Amino acid sequence: MTLPPAGSPARTVRPLLALSSLLLILLALVALLLRQGADRMQAIPALLIGVGLQASSLVGRRRRRAQLLGDLRQNNG
């Protein structure tokens, strides 16, 4: 498993996507706090999308770490 070269778009986009999903969650929570009644429902899709992106990122990170650990054990064993 190799990393993209330094300065490549793939290497700069991932951290920005991680940050943007956290900001989306924060924005949705602020909207939930500031709105009243039925208007609060408009913030729920943003909250669900942000949480979904974070969950997807977590699953992908765990999968990559498990793959890396397996590769290290195979090469050293």
Jmol script that loads the backbone (N, CA, C; Angstrom):
load data "model"
ATOM      1  N   MET A   1       0.850  -1.174   0.000  1.00  0.00           N
ATOM      2  CA  MET A   1       0.000   0.000   0.000  1.00  0.00           C
ATOM      3  C   MET A   1       0.895   1.236   0.000  1.00  0.00           C
ATOM      4  N   THR A   2       0.719   2.104  -0.977  1.00  0.00           N
ATOM      5  CA  THR A   2       1.544   3.300  -1.072  1.00  0.00           C
ATOM      6  C   THR A   2       0.673   4.538  -0.958  1.00  0.00           C
ATOM      7  N   LEU A   3       1.262   5.580  -0.440  1.00  0.00           N
ATOM      8  CA  LEU A   3       0.573   6.861  -0.319  1.00  0.00           C
ATOM      9  C   LEU A   3       0.726   7.650  -1.607  1.00  0.00           C
ATOM     10  N   PRO A   4      -0.242   8.504  -1.910  1.00  0.00           N
ATOM     11  CA  PRO A   4      -0.075   9.392  -3.068  1.00  0.00           C
ATOM     12  C   PRO A   4       1.106  10.326  -2.821  1.00  0.00           C
ATOM     13  N   PRO A   5       1.731  10.815  -3.879  1.00  0.00           N
ATOM     14  CA  PRO A   5       2.872  11.720  -3.695  1.00  0.00           C
ATOM     15  C   PRO A   5       2.472  12.999  -2.963  1.00  0.00           C
ATOM     16  N   ALA A   6       3.437  13.575  -2.266  1.00  0.00           N
ATOM     17  CA  ALA A   6       3.189  14.815  -1.525  1.00  0.00           C
ATOM     18  C   ALA A   6       2.733  15.902  -2.480  1.00  0.00           C
ATOM     19  N   GLY A   7       1.738  16.658  -2.067  1.00  0.00           N
ATOM     20  CA  GLY A   7       1.227  17.746  -2.886  1.00  0.00           C
ATOM     21  C   GLY A   7       0.164  17.330  -3.884  1.00  0.00           C
ATOM     22  N   SER A   8      -0.137  16.028  -3.963  1.00  0.00           N
ATOM     23  CA  SER A   8      -1.153  15.583  -4.920  1.00  0.00           C
ATOM     24  C   SER A   8      -2.544  15.902  -4.370  1.00  0.00           C
ATOM     25  N   PRO A   9      -3.512  16.048  -5.247  1.00  0.00           N
ATOM     26  CA  PRO A   9      -4.864  16.374  -4.791  1.00  0.00           C
ATOM     27  C   PRO A   9      -5.438  15.324  -3.845  1.00  0.00           C
ATOM     28  N   ALA A  10      -5.115  14.056  -4.067  1.00  0.00           N
ATOM     29  CA  ALA A  10      -5.653  12.998  -3.209  1.00  0.00           C
ATOM     30  C   ALA A  10      -5.161  13.157  -1.776  1.00  0.00           C
ATOM     31  N   ARG A  11      -3.981  13.670  -1.598  1.00  0.00           N
ATOM     32  CA  ARG A  11      -3.420  13.819  -0.258  1.00  0.00           C
ATOM     33  C   ARG A  11      -3.956  15.064   0.449  1.00  0.00           C
ATOM     34  N   THR A  12      -4.406  16.038  -0.274  1.00  0.00           N
ATOM     35  CA  THR A  12      -4.924  17.254   0.353  1.00  0.00           C
ATOM     36  C   THR A  12      -6.443  17.224   0.514  1.00  0.00           C
ATOM     37  N   VAL A  13      -7.126  16.415  -0.271  1.00  0.00           N
ATOM     38  CA  VAL A  13      -8.587  16.394  -0.232  1.00  0.00           C
ATOM     39  C   VAL A  13      -9.100  15.635   0.990  1.00  0.00           C
ATOM     40  N   ARG A  14      -8.471  14.535   1.365  1.00  0.00           N
ATOM     41  CA  ARG A  14      -8.964  13.727   2.483  1.00  0.00           C
ATOM     42  C   ARG A  14      -9.059  14.514   3.788  1.00  0.00           C
ATOM     43  N   PRO A  15      -8.019  15.240   4.199  1.00  0.00           N
ATOM     44  CA  PRO A  15      -8.161  16.014   5.444  1.00  0.00           C
ATOM     45  C   PRO A  15      -9.245  17.092   5.348  1.00  0.00           C
ATOM     46  N   LEU A  16      -9.393  17.696   4.184  1.00  0.00           N
ATOM     47  CA  LEU A  16     -10.438  18.711   4.015  1.00  0.00           C
ATOM     48  C   LEU A  16     -11.828  18.097   4.113  1.00  0.00           C
ATOM     49  N   LEU A  17     -11.998  16.894   3.580  1.00  0.00           N
ATOM     50  CA  LEU A  17     -13.287  16.227   3.686  1.00  0.00           C
ATOM     51  C   LEU A  17     -13.594  15.856   5.132  1.00  0.00           C
ATOM     52  N   ALA A  18     -12.593  15.415   5.870  1.00  0.00           N
ATOM     53  CA  ALA A  18     -12.797  15.084   7.274  1.00  0.00           C
ATOM     54  C   ALA A  18     -13.197  16.330   8.062  1.00  0.00           C
ATOM     55  N   LEU A  19     -12.542  17.427   7.793  1.00  0.00           N
ATOM     56  CA  LEU A  19     -12.865  18.678   8.481  1.00  0.00           C
ATOM     57  C   LEU A  19     -14.245  19.184   8.069  1.00  0.00           C
ATOM     58  N   SER A  20     -14.582  19.057   6.803  1.00  0.00           N
ATOM     59  CA  SER A  20     -15.868  19.569   6.333  1.00  0.00           C
ATOM     60  C   SER A  20     -17.029  18.774   6.934  1.00  0.00           C
ATOM     61  N   SER A  21     -16.866  17.471   7.136  1.00  0.00           N
ATOM     62  CA  SER A  21     -17.954  16.705   7.736  1.00  0.00           C
ATOM     63  C   SER A  21     -18.154  17.101   9.196  1.00  0.00           C
ATOM     64  N   LEU A  22     -17.074  17.395   9.914  1.00  0.00           N
ATOM     65  CA  LEU A  22     -17.214  17.872  11.290  1.00  0.00           C
ATOM     66  C   LEU A  22     -17.893  19.241  11.334  1.00  0.00           C
ATOM     67  N   LEU A  23     -17.542  20.098  10.405  1.00  0.00           N
ATOM     68  CA  LEU A  23     -18.183  21.412  10.348  1.00  0.00           C
ATOM     69  C   LEU A  23     -19.660  21.297   9.974  1.00  0.00           C
ATOM     70  N   LEU A  24     -19.988  20.332   9.130  1.00  0.00           N
ATOM     71  CA  LEU A  24     -21.391  20.105   8.771  1.00  0.00           C
ATOM     72  C   LEU A  24     -22.190  19.657   9.993  1.00  0.00           C
ATOM     73  N   ILE A  25     -21.612  18.784  10.802  1.00  0.00           N
ATOM     74  CA  ILE A  25     -22.275  18.348  12.033  1.00  0.00           C
ATOM     75  C   ILE A  25     -22.459  19.537  12.976  1.00  0.00           C
ATOM     76  N   LEU A  26     -21.416  20.332  13.132  1.00  0.00           N
ATOM     77  CA  LEU A  26     -21.492  21.500  14.009  1.00  0.00           C
ATOM     78  C   LEU A  26     -22.564  22.477  13.530  1.00  0.00           C
ATOM     79  N   LEU A  27     -22.603  22.730  12.243  1.00  0.00           N
ATOM     80  CA  LEU A  27     -23.606  23.633  11.681  1.00  0.00           C
ATOM     81  C   LEU A  27     -25.018  23.100  11.912  1.00  0.00           C
ATOM     82  N   ALA A  28     -25.208  21.801  11.736  1.00  0.00           N
ATOM     83  CA  ALA A  28     -26.524  21.210  11.947  1.00  0.00           C
ATOM     84  C   ALA A  28     -26.943  21.305  13.415  1.00  0.00           C
ATOM     85  N   LEU A  29     -25.994  21.098  14.329  1.00  0.00           N
ATOM     86  CA  LEU A  29     -26.327  21.203  15.750  1.00  0.00           C
ATOM     87  C   LEU A  29     -26.677  22.637  16.139  1.00  0.00           C
ATOM     88  N   VAL A  30     -25.953  23.595  15.581  1.00  0.00           N
ATOM     89  CA  VAL A  30     -26.276  25.000  15.846  1.00  0.00           C
ATOM     90  C   VAL A  30     -27.650  25.336  15.293  1.00  0.00           C
ATOM     91  N   ALA A  31     -27.947  24.841  14.111  1.00  0.00           N
ATOM     92  CA  ALA A  31     -29.260  25.097  13.516  1.00  0.00           C
ATOM     93  C   ALA A  31     -30.369  24.466  14.356  1.00  0.00           C
ATOM     94  N   LEU A  32     -30.108  23.279  14.904  1.00  0.00           N
ATOM     95  CA  LEU A  32     -31.103  22.652  15.775  1.00  0.00           C
ATOM     96  C   LEU A  32     -31.358  23.484  17.033  1.00  0.00           C
ATOM     97  N   LEU A  33     -30.308  24.090  17.557  1.00  0.00           N
ATOM     98  CA  LEU A  33     -30.452  24.897  18.765  1.00  0.00           C
ATOM     99  C   LEU A  33     -31.165  26.223  18.503  1.00  0.00           C
ATOM    100  N   LEU A  34     -30.894  26.816  17.348  1.00  0.00           N
ATOM    101  CA  LEU A  34     -31.422  28.150  17.075  1.00  0.00           C
ATOM    102  C   LEU A  34     -32.832  28.152  16.485  1.00  0.00           C
ATOM    103  N   ARG A  35     -33.217  27.071  15.851  1.00  0.00           N
ATOM    104  CA  ARG A  35     -34.539  27.039  15.228  1.00  0.00           C
ATOM    105  C   ARG A  35     -35.584  26.491  16.189  1.00  0.00           C
ATOM    106  N   GLN A  36     -36.830  26.764  15.858  1.00  0.00           N
ATOM    107  CA  GLN A  36     -37.926  26.327  16.716  1.00  0.00           C
ATOM    108  C   GLN A  36     -38.963  25.579  15.899  1.00  0.00           C
ATOM    109  N   GLY A  37     -39.628  24.653  16.553  1.00  0.00           N
ATOM    110  CA  GLY A  37     -40.751  23.953  15.937  1.00  0.00           C
ATOM    111  C   GLY A  37     -40.353  23.101  14.748  1.00  0.00           C
ATOM    112  N   ALA A  38     -41.182  23.196  13.710  1.00  0.00           N
ATOM    113  CA  ALA A  38     -40.982  22.372  12.517  1.00  0.00           C
ATOM    114  C   ALA A  38     -39.736  22.776  11.729  1.00  0.00           C
ATOM    115  N   ASP A  39     -39.227  23.985  11.936  1.00  0.00           N
ATOM    116  CA  ASP A  39     -38.026  24.425  11.225  1.00  0.00           C
ATOM    117  C   ASP A  39     -36.788  23.624  11.635  1.00  0.00           C
ATOM    118  N   ARG A  40     -36.833  23.002  12.801  1.00  0.00           N
ATOM    119  CA  ARG A  40     -35.697  22.183  13.241  1.00  0.00           C
ATOM    120  C   ARG A  40     -35.477  20.986  12.327  1.00  0.00           C
ATOM    121  N   MET A  41     -36.525  20.507  11.711  1.00  0.00           N
ATOM    122  CA  MET A  41     -36.421  19.330  10.843  1.00  0.00           C
ATOM    123  C   MET A  41     -35.499  19.581   9.655  1.00  0.00           C
ATOM    124  N   GLN A  42     -35.328  20.828   9.265  1.00  0.00           N
ATOM    125  CA  GLN A  42     -34.466  21.144   8.122  1.00  0.00           C
ATOM    126  C   GLN A  42     -33.001  20.872   8.424  1.00  0.00           C
ATOM    127  N   ALA A  43     -32.608  20.823   9.680  1.00  0.00           N
ATOM    128  CA  ALA A  43     -31.211  20.590  10.037  1.00  0.00           C
ATOM    129  C   ALA A  43     -30.867  19.108  10.134  1.00  0.00           C
ATOM    130  N   ILE A  44     -31.866  18.258  10.204  1.00  0.00           N
ATOM    131  CA  ILE A  44     -31.612  16.834  10.400  1.00  0.00           C
ATOM    132  C   ILE A  44     -30.883  16.185   9.213  1.00  0.00           C
ATOM    133  N   PRO A  45     -31.221  16.469   7.958  1.00  0.00           N
ATOM    134  CA  PRO A  45     -30.460  15.857   6.861  1.00  0.00           C
ATOM    135  C   PRO A  45     -28.963  16.197   6.905  1.00  0.00           C
ATOM    136  N   ALA A  46     -28.630  17.426   7.224  1.00  0.00           N
ATOM    137  CA  ALA A  46     -27.218  17.798   7.308  1.00  0.00           C
ATOM    138  C   ALA A  46     -26.526  17.036   8.435  1.00  0.00           C
ATOM    139  N   LEU A  47     -27.213  16.883   9.544  1.00  0.00           N
ATOM    140  CA  LEU A  47     -26.652  16.144  10.668  1.00  0.00           C
ATOM    141  C   LEU A  47     -26.429  14.676  10.299  1.00  0.00           C
ATOM    142  N   LEU A  48     -27.400  14.068   9.651  1.00  0.00           N
ATOM    143  CA  LEU A  48     -27.270  12.664   9.252  1.00  0.00           C
ATOM    144  C   LEU A  48     -26.168  12.457   8.221  1.00  0.00           C
ATOM    145  N   ILE A  49     -26.051  13.376   7.287  1.00  0.00           N
ATOM    146  CA  ILE A  49     -24.989  13.269   6.277  1.00  0.00           C
ATOM    147  C   ILE A  49     -23.622  13.404   6.925  1.00  0.00           C
ATOM    148  N   GLY A  50     -23.469  14.366   7.826  1.00  0.00           N
ATOM    149  CA  GLY A  50     -22.197  14.548   8.515  1.00  0.00           C
ATOM    150  C   GLY A  50     -21.806  13.333   9.342  1.00  0.00           C
ATOM    151  N   VAL A  51     -22.786  12.778  10.067  1.00  0.00           N
ATOM    152  CA  VAL A  51     -22.512  11.579  10.871  1.00  0.00           C
ATOM    153  C   VAL A  51     -22.185  10.397   9.955  1.00  0.00           C
ATOM    154  N   GLY A  52     -22.890  10.287   8.852  1.00  0.00           N
ATOM    155  CA  GLY A  52     -22.605   9.212   7.895  1.00  0.00           C
ATOM    156  C   GLY A  52     -21.207   9.314   7.304  1.00  0.00           C
ATOM    157  N   LEU A  53     -20.783  10.515   6.986  1.00  0.00           N
ATOM    158  CA  LEU A  53     -19.432  10.703   6.454  1.00  0.00           C
ATOM    159  C   LEU A  53     -18.380  10.340   7.491  1.00  0.00           C
ATOM    160  N   GLN A  54     -18.615  10.718   8.745  1.00  0.00           N
ATOM    161  CA  GLN A  54     -17.669  10.364   9.806  1.00  0.00           C
ATOM    162  C   GLN A  54     -17.622   8.853  10.020  1.00  0.00           C
ATOM    163  N   ALA A  55     -18.770   8.201   9.993  1.00  0.00           N
ATOM    164  CA  ALA A  55     -18.817   6.748  10.161  1.00  0.00           C
ATOM    165  C   ALA A  55     -18.097   6.045   9.013  1.00  0.00           C
ATOM    166  N   SER A  56     -18.313   6.518   7.802  1.00  0.00           N
ATOM    167  CA  SER A  56     -17.640   5.948   6.639  1.00  0.00           C
ATOM    168  C   SER A  56     -16.133   6.120   6.743  1.00  0.00           C
ATOM    169  N   SER A  57     -15.710   7.278   7.206  1.00  0.00           N
ATOM    170  CA  SER A  57     -14.289   7.535   7.386  1.00  0.00           C
ATOM    171  C   SER A  57     -13.695   6.597   8.430  1.00  0.00           C
ATOM    172  N   LEU A  58     -14.424   6.376   9.517  1.00  0.00           N
ATOM    173  CA  LEU A  58     -13.957   5.487  10.575  1.00  0.00           C
ATOM    174  C   LEU A  58     -13.815   4.055  10.068  1.00  0.00           C
ATOM    175  N   VAL A  59     -14.793   3.579   9.330  1.00  0.00           N
ATOM    176  CA  VAL A  59     -14.749   2.220   8.790  1.00  0.00           C
ATOM    177  C   VAL A  59     -13.573   2.072   7.824  1.00  0.00           C
ATOM    178  N   GLY A  60     -13.391   3.042   6.957  1.00  0.00           N
ATOM    179  CA  GLY A  60     -12.280   2.996   6.007  1.00  0.00           C
ATOM    180  C   GLY A  60     -10.923   3.021   6.697  1.00  0.00           C
ATOM    181  N   ARG A  61     -10.809   3.838   7.732  1.00  0.00           N
ATOM    182  CA  ARG A  61      -9.553   3.926   8.481  1.00  0.00           C
ATOM    183  C   ARG A  61      -9.249   2.601   9.174  1.00  0.00           C
ATOM    184  N   ARG A  62     -10.263   1.998   9.779  1.00  0.00           N
ATOM    185  CA  ARG A  62     -10.051   0.695  10.434  1.00  0.00           C
ATOM    186  C   ARG A  62      -9.662  -0.379   9.426  1.00  0.00           C
ATOM    187  N   ARG A  63     -10.277  -0.342   8.262  1.00  0.00           N
ATOM    188  CA  ARG A  63      -9.954  -1.328   7.225  1.00  0.00           C
ATOM    189  C   ARG A  63      -8.515  -1.153   6.743  1.00  0.00           C
ATOM    190  N   ARG A  64      -8.098   0.091   6.532  1.00  0.00           N
ATOM    191  CA  ARG A  64      -6.715   0.337   6.093  1.00  0.00           C
ATOM    192  C   ARG A  64      -5.713  -0.076   7.161  1.00  0.00           C
ATOM    193  N   ARG A  65      -6.019   0.202   8.422  1.00  0.00           N
ATOM    194  CA  ARG A  65      -5.109  -0.191   9.507  1.00  0.00           C
ATOM    195  C   ARG A  65      -5.013  -1.705   9.617  1.00  0.00           C
ATOM    196  N   ALA A  66      -6.128  -2.396   9.502  1.00  0.00           N
ATOM    197  CA  ALA A  66      -6.109  -3.855   9.560  1.00  0.00           C
ATOM    198  C   ALA A  66      -5.309  -4.430   8.401  1.00  0.00           C
ATOM    199  N   GLN A  67      -5.457  -3.863   7.213  1.00  0.00           N
ATOM    200  CA  GLN A  67      -4.695  -4.311   6.055  1.00  0.00           C
ATOM    201  C   GLN A  67      -3.212  -4.077   6.264  1.00  0.00           C
ATOM    202  N   LEU A  68      -2.854  -2.909   6.785  1.00  0.00           N
ATOM    203  CA  LEU A  68      -1.458  -2.594   7.049  1.00  0.00           C
ATOM    204  C   LEU A  68      -0.877  -3.537   8.091  1.00  0.00           C
ATOM    205  N   LEU A  69      -1.609  -3.812   9.159  1.00  0.00           N
ATOM    206  CA  LEU A  69      -1.142  -4.729  10.191  1.00  0.00           C
ATOM    207  C   LEU A  69      -0.954  -6.128   9.623  1.00  0.00           C
ATOM    208  N   GLY A  70      -1.893  -6.579   8.805  1.00  0.00           N
ATOM    209  CA  GLY A  70      -1.751  -7.880   8.168  1.00  0.00           C
ATOM    210  C   GLY A  70      -0.526  -7.945   7.272  1.00  0.00           C
ATOM    211  N   ASP A  71      -0.284  -6.891   6.513  1.00  0.00           N
ATOM    212  CA  ASP A  71       0.892  -6.849   5.646  1.00  0.00           C
ATOM    213  C   ASP A  71       2.185  -6.862   6.462  1.00  0.00           C
ATOM    214  N   LEU A  72       2.194  -6.129   7.558  1.00  0.00           N
ATOM    215  CA  LEU A  72       3.393  -6.110   8.406  1.00  0.00           C
ATOM    216  C   LEU A  72       3.646  -7.466   9.041  1.00  0.00           C
ATOM    217  N   ARG A  73       2.610  -8.119   9.502  1.00  0.00           N
ATOM    218  CA  ARG A  73       2.782  -9.448  10.104  1.00  0.00           C
ATOM    219  C   ARG A  73       3.225 -10.475   9.076  1.00  0.00           C
ATOM    220  N   GLN A  74       2.722 -10.354   7.858  1.00  0.00           N
ATOM    221  CA  GLN A  74       3.096 -11.294   6.810  1.00  0.00           C
ATOM    222  C   GLN A  74       4.557 -11.110   6.411  1.00  0.00           C
ATOM    223  N   ASN A  75       5.011  -9.869   6.313  1.00  0.00           N
ATOM    224  CA  ASN A  75       6.388  -9.590   5.902  1.00  0.00           C
ATOM    225  C   ASN A  75       7.380  -9.913   7.007  1.00  0.00           C
ATOM    226  N   ASN A  76       6.989  -9.756   8.269  1.00  0.00           N
ATOM    227  CA  ASN A  76       7.913 -10.006   9.376  1.00  0.00           C
ATOM    228  C   ASN A  76       7.838 -11.429   9.904  1.00  0.00           C
ATOM    229  N   GLY A  77       6.784 -12.150   9.536  1.00  0.00           N
ATOM    230  CA  GLY A  77       6.587 -13.488  10.101  1.00  0.00           C
ATOM    231  C   GLY A  77       7.308 -14.505   9.339  1.00  0.00           C
TER     232      GLY A  77
END
end "model"
wireframe off; spacefill off
backbone 0.3
color backbone group
